[in-house]
Amino acid sequence: MVDILKRSGRKQNFSLAKLQKAIDRAAKDAKMPVAKRKELCKEIAEGIKGSLRRKRSISAVDLRRRVLGRLDRRSIATSKAWRKFDRRRH
């Protein structure tokens, strides 16, 4: 299992479900239809999971960058919605 290293120094187990939920929320905010949202979530999350296969840990910042890079290539509107949420949170 891959550990996510948070900015606070805390470790958290990687959760595919949590990642899919975050992508789905951003896609929903971007007004993407349900069927396309499901497809996008699965594609991005599985791609990230595959890229982490040989890793023991990854920083949350690096994970975010990987997700947004994939979203930028697949759905600009969803990527913008994710970034908008990030700005509200910080």
KEGUPA-821190 format. One record per atom (N, C-alpha, C): x, y, z; residue in one letter; residue number from 1; atom name. Coordinates in steps of 0.001 Angstrom, whole numbers, always signed. Example, Ala and Ser with C-alpha at 12.3 -4.5 7.8 and 13.67 -1.06 7.14 Angstrom:
2
ATOM      c1      c2      c3 res   n atom
ATOM  +13190   -5690   +7800   A   1    N
ATOM  +12300   -4500   +7800   A   1   CA
ATOM  +13200   -3300   +7800   A   1    C
ATOM  +12850   -2250   +7080   S   2    N
ATOM  +13670   -1060   +7140   S   2   CA
ATOM  +12900     +30   +7870   S   2    C
***
This chain:
90
ATOM      c1      c2      c3 res   n atom
ATOM    +835   -1189      +0   M   1    N
ATOM      +0      +0      +0   M   1   CA
ATOM    +875   +1245      +0   M   1    C
ATOM    +425   +2252    -662   V   2    N
ATOM   +1166   +3506    -790   V   2   CA
ATOM    +741   +4469    +311   V   2    C
ATOM   +1710   +5121    +929   D   3    N
ATOM   +1425   +6158   +1922   D   3   CA
ATOM   +1450   +7521   +1244   D   3    C
ATOM    +514   +8370   +1630   I   4    N
ATOM    +487   +9754   +1181   I   4   CA
ATOM   +1094  +10582   +2306   I   4    C
ATOM   +2131  +11343   +1988   L   5    N
ATOM   +2794  +12181   +2982   L   5   CA
ATOM   +2176  +13574   +2924   L   5    C
ATOM   +1462  +13930   +3989   K   6    N
ATOM    +777  +15215   +4052   K   6   CA
ATOM   +1770  +16326   +4381   K   6    C
ATOM   +1358  +17560   +4127   R   7    N
ATOM   +2224  +18713   +4432   R   7   CA
ATOM   +2570  +18783   +5912   R   7    C
ATOM   +1655  +18330   +6743   S   8    N
ATOM   +1861  +18367   +8191   S   8   CA
ATOM   +2885  +17327   +8655   S   8    C
ATOM   +3273  +16424   +7738   G   9    N
ATOM   +4197  +15351   +8088   G   9   CA
ATOM   +3478  +14054   +8407   G   9    C
ATOM   +2167  +14111   +8515   R  10    N
ATOM   +1349  +12932   +8804   R  10   CA
ATOM   +1300  +12029   +7578   R  10    C
ATOM   +1144  +10740   +7804   K  11    N
ATOM   +1001   +9770   +6711   K  11   CA
ATOM    -440   +9282   +6668   K  11    C
ATOM    -911   +9011   +5464   Q  12    N
ATOM   -2265   +8490   +5271   Q  12   CA
ATOM   -2201   +7457   +4153   Q  12    C
ATOM   -2918   +6364   +4291   N  13    N
ATOM   -2963   +5357   +3241   N  13   CA
ATOM   -3658   +5919   +2011   N  13    C
ATOM   -3137   +5585    +838   F  14    N
ATOM   -3768   +5998    -406   F  14   CA
ATOM   -5136   +5333    -512   F  14    C
ATOM   -6140   +6124    -868   S  15    N
ATOM   -7495   +5612   -1014   S  15   CA
ATOM   -7989   +5914   -2424   S  15    C
ATOM   -8170   +4865   -3205   L  16    N
ATOM   -8684   +5024   -4556   L  16   CA
ATOM  -10084   +5631   -4515   L  16    C
ATOM  -10886   +5206   -3559   A  17    N
ATOM  -12258   +5721   -3432   A  17   CA
ATOM  -12255   +7221   -3131   A  17    C
ATOM  -11353   +7657   -2271   K  18    N
ATOM  -11271   +9087   -1929   K  18   CA
ATOM  -10857   +9904   -3155   K  18    C
ATOM   -9925   +9385   -3910   L  19    N
ATOM   -9492  +10073   -5129   L  19   CA
ATOM  -10639  +10157   -6135   L  19    C
ATOM  -11356   +9055   -6329   Q  20    N
ATOM  -12474   +9048   -7263   Q  20   CA
ATOM  -13558  +10026   -6821   Q  20    C
ATOM  -13801  +10110   -5527   K  21    N
ATOM  -14809  +11029   -5004   K  21   CA
ATOM  -14408  +12484   -5280   K  21    C
ATOM  -13140  +12790   -5106   A  22    N
ATOM  -12663  +14154   -5359   A  22   CA
ATOM  -12781  +14505   -6845   A  22    C
ATOM  -12419  +13580   -7705   I  23    N
ATOM  -12528  +13812   -9155   I  23   CA
ATOM  -13996  +13969   -9538   I  23    C
ATOM  -14859  +13111   -8985   D  24    N
ATOM  -16291  +13190   -9278   D  24   CA
ATOM  -16868  +14526   -8833   D  24    C
ATOM  -16478  +14986   -7674   R  25    N
ATOM  -16974  +16270   -7157   R  25   CA
ATOM  -16559  +17412   -8081   R  25    C
ATOM  -15312  +17402   -8535   A  26    N
ATOM  -14838  +18448   -9444   A  26   CA
ATOM  -15567  +18366  -10781   A  26    C
ATOM  -15771  +17154  -11289   A  27    N
ATOM  -16476  +16978  -12562   A  27   CA
ATOM  -17933  +17420  -12447   A  27    C
ATOM  -18535  +17158  -11303   K  28    N
ATOM  -19918  +17593  -11069   K  28   CA
ATOM  -19989  +19114  -11052   K  28    C
ATOM  -19022  +19762  -10380   D  29    N
ATOM  -18962  +21234  -10358   D  29   CA
ATOM  -18748  +21795  -11747   D  29    C
ATOM  -18088  +21017  -12614   A  30    N
ATOM  -17831  +21434  -13993   A  30   CA
ATOM  -19025  +21127  -14900   A  30    C
ATOM  -20114  +20643  -14308   K  31    N
ATOM  -21366  +20351  -15036   K  31   CA
ATOM  -21213  +19217  -16053   K  31    C
ATOM  -20374  +18246  -15726   M  32    N
ATOM  -20182  +17100  -16605   M  32   CA
ATOM  -21312  +16097  -16375   M  32    C
ATOM  -21861  +15516  -17433   P  33    N
ATOM  -22917  +14512  -17278   P  33   CA
ATOM  -22428  +13302  -16471   P  33    C
ATOM  -23354  +12650  -15791   V  34    N
ATOM  -23032  +11544  -14885   V  34   CA
ATOM  -22223  +10441  -15561   V  34    C
ATOM  -22628  +10018  -16734   A  35    N
ATOM  -21914   +8930  -17419   A  35   CA
ATOM  -20474   +9316  -17714   A  35    C
ATOM  -20257  +10534  -18163   K  36    N
ATOM  -18892  +10988  -18456   K  36   CA
ATOM  -18085  +11135  -17174   K  36    C
ATOM  -18743  +11565  -16093   R  37    N
ATOM  -18060  +11704  -14797   R  37   CA
ATOM  -17535  +10351  -14344   R  37    C
ATOM  -18373   +9326  -14435   K  38    N
ATOM  -17952   +7984  -14015   K  38   CA
ATOM  -16763   +7498  -14836   K  38    C
ATOM  -16828   +7723  -16131   E  39    N
ATOM  -15739   +7311  -17018   E  39   CA
ATOM  -14451   +8059  -16678   E  39    C
ATOM  -14561   +9366  -16468   L  40    N
ATOM  -13402  +10188  -16129   L  40   CA
ATOM  -12790   +9742  -14803   L  40    C
ATOM  -13631   +9547  -13795   C  41    N
ATOM  -13143   +9123  -12475   C  41   CA
ATOM  -12368   +7817  -12570   C  41    C
ATOM  -12947   +6866  -13262   K  42    N
ATOM  -12297   +5558  -13387   K  42   CA
ATOM  -10976   +5680  -14134   K  42    C
ATOM  -10987   +6397  -15252   E  43    N
ATOM   -9779   +6532  -16072   E  43   CA
ATOM   -8647   +7212  -15306   E  43    C
ATOM   -8936   +8342  -14668   I  44    N
ATOM   -7895   +9090  -13958   I  44   CA
ATOM   -7414   +8309  -12736   I  44    C
ATOM   -8340   +7805  -11937   A  45    N
ATOM   -7964   +7097  -10712   A  45   CA
ATOM   -7164   +5828  -11015   A  45    C
ATOM   -7576   +5070  -12011   E  46    N
ATOM   -6837   +3849  -12358   E  46   CA
ATOM   -5447   +4190  -12898   E  46    C
ATOM   -5349   +5273  -13660   G  47    N
ATOM   -4047   +5706  -14163   G  47   CA
ATOM   -3106   +6100  -13035   G  47    C
ATOM   -3643   +6820  -12065   I  48    N
ATOM   -2839   +7223  -10905   I  48   CA
ATOM   -2436   +5986  -10105   I  48    C
ATOM   -3384   +5088   -9885   K  49    N
ATOM   -3092   +3860   -9145   K  49   CA
ATOM   -1964   +3086   -9825   K  49    C
ATOM   -2017   +2993  -11137   G  50    N
ATOM    -969   +2305  -11879   G  50   CA
ATOM    +382   +2982  -11755   G  50    C
ATOM    +381   +4308  -11753   S  51    N
ATOM   +1652   +5038  -11657   S  51   CA
ATOM   +2261   +4936  -10265   S  51    C
ATOM   +1454   +4554   -9279   L  52    N
ATOM   +1953   +4431   -7901   L  52   CA
ATOM   +2340   +2992   -7546   L  52    C
ATOM   +2160   +2079   -8481   R  53    N
ATOM   +2341    +651   -8212   R  53   CA
ATOM   +3691    +327   -7575   R  53    C
ATOM   +4733    +964   -8000   R  54    N
ATOM   +6075    +637   -7496   R  54   CA
ATOM   +6553   +1583   -6392   R  54    C
ATOM   +5685   +2451   -5927   K  55    N
ATOM   +6068   +3414   -4895   K  55   CA
ATOM   +5601   +2964   -3518   K  55    C
ATOM   +6351   +3374   -2513   R  56    N
ATOM   +5949   +3129   -1128   R  56   CA
ATOM   +5240   +4348    -567   R  56    C
ATOM   +5657   +5535   -1045   S  57    N
ATOM   +5035   +6764    -560   S  57   CA
ATOM   +5147   +7842   -1633   S  57    C
ATOM   +4291   +8863   -1495   I  58    N
ATOM   +4284  +10004   -2395   I  58   CA
ATOM   +3745  +11186   -1609   I  58    C
ATOM   +4265  +12364   -1879   S  59    N
ATOM   +3753  +13542   -1176   S  59   CA
ATOM   +2380  +13907   -1732   S  59    C
ATOM   +1563  +14489    -896   A  60    N
ATOM    +228  +14915   -1321   A  60   CA
ATOM    +336  +15943   -2442   A  60    C
ATOM   +1353  +16779   -2392   V  61    N
ATOM   +1564  +17799   -3422   V  61   CA
ATOM   +1861  +17135   -4769   V  61    C
ATOM   +2717  +16123   -4757   D  62    N
ATOM   +3055  +15410   -5997   D  62   CA
ATOM   +1848  +14648   -6542   D  62    C
ATOM   +1081  +14039   -5654   L  63    N
ATOM    -126  +13322   -6079   L  63   CA
ATOM   -1106  +14298   -6729   L  63    C
ATOM   -1309  +15446   -6113   R  64    N
ATOM   -2200  +16476   -6652   R  64   CA
ATOM   -1733  +16915   -8039   R  64    C
ATOM    -432  +17122   -8179   R  65    N
ATOM    +130  +17537   -9461   R  65   CA
ATOM    -112  +16480  -10541   R  65    C
ATOM     +38  +15227  -10191   R  66    N
ATOM    -209  +14137  -11147   R  66   CA
ATOM   -1675  +14100  -11572   R  66    C
ATOM   -2574  +14238  -10593   V  67    N
ATOM   -4008  +14209  -10899   V  67   CA
ATOM   -4371  +15384  -11797   V  67    C
ATOM   -3915  +16578  -11435   L  68    N
ATOM   -4251  +17758  -12231   L  68   CA
ATOM   -3639  +17692  -13628   L  68    C
ATOM   -2471  +17113  -13756   G  69    N
ATOM   -1869  +16944  -15078   G  69   CA
ATOM   -2738  +16071  -15967   G  69    C
ATOM   -3245  +14994  -15397   R  70    N
ATOM   -4128  +14110  -16161   R  70   CA
ATOM   -5458  +14796  -16466   R  70    C
ATOM   -5979  +15543  -15498   L  71    N
ATOM   -7235  +16260  -15735   L  71   CA
ATOM   -7054  +17341  -16802   L  71    C
ATOM   -5907  +18016  -16791   D  72    N
ATOM   -5640  +19044  -17812   D  72   CA
ATOM   -5695  +18450  -19215   D  72    C
ATOM   -5220  +17215  -19359   R  73    N
ATOM   -5225  +16566  -20670   R  73   CA
ATOM   -6595  +16000  -21041   R  73    C
ATOM   -7403  +15690  -20044   R  74    N
ATOM   -8674  +15000  -20297   R  74   CA
ATOM   -9900  +15909  -20204   R  74    C
ATOM   -9888  +16848  -19229   S  75    N
ATOM  -11048  +17714  -19018   S  75   CA
ATOM  -10623  +19014  -18345   S  75    C
ATOM  -10409  +20040  -19144   I  76    N
ATOM   -9975  +21336  -18624   I  76   CA
ATOM  -10993  +21893  -17628   I  76    C
ATOM  -12274  +21745  -17917   A  77    N
ATOM  -13313  +22282  -17030   A  77   CA
ATOM  -13237  +21624  -15649   A  77    C
ATOM  -13009  +20325  -15609   T  78    N
ATOM  -12898  +19619  -14331   T  78   CA
ATOM  -11638  +20048  -13599   T  78    C
ATOM  -10559  +20220  -14330   S  79    N
ATOM   -9306  +20684  -13745   S  79   CA
ATOM   -9484  +22071  -13118   S  79    C
ATOM  -10182  +22949  -13810   K  80    N
ATOM  -10438  +24299  -13278   K  80   CA
ATOM  -11306  +24235  -12024   K  80    C
ATOM  -12305  +23359  -12023   A  81    N
ATOM  -13173  +23205  -10854   A  81   CA
ATOM  -12371  +22705   -9654   A  81    C
ATOM  -11453  +21764   -9886   W  82    N
ATOM  -10599  +21243   -8801   W  82   CA
ATOM   -9750  +22381   -8228   W  82    C
ATOM   -9132  +23156   -9098   R  83    N
ATOM   -8280  +24261   -8645   R  83   CA
ATOM   -9088  +25314   -7888   R  83    C
ATOM  -10294  +25569   -8335   K  84    N
ATOM  -11169  +26540   -7659   K  84   CA
ATOM  -11467  +26057   -6244   K  84    C
ATOM  -11751  +24758   -6095   F  85    N
ATOM  -11988  +24186   -4779   F  85   CA
ATOM  -10740  +24322   -3906   F  85    C
ATOM   -9570  +24060   -4469   D  86    N
ATOM   -8310  +24190   -3719   D  86   CA
ATOM   -8122  +25600   -3190   D  86    C
ATOM   -8428  +26586   -4010   R  87    N
ATOM   -8263  +27992   -3583   R  87   CA
ATOM   -9205  +28326   -2429   R  87    C
ATOM  -10403  +27790   -2460   R  88    N
ATOM  -11363  +28047   -1367   R  88   CA
ATOM  -10911  +27391     -65   R  88    C
ATOM  -10246  +26260    -208   R  89    N
ATOM   -9840  +25486    +967   R  89   CA
ATOM   -8634  +26084   +1680   R  89    C
ATOM   -7762  +26747    +959   H  90    N
ATOM   -6522  +27258   +1572   H  90   CA
ATOM   -6596  +28715   +1862   H  90    C
***
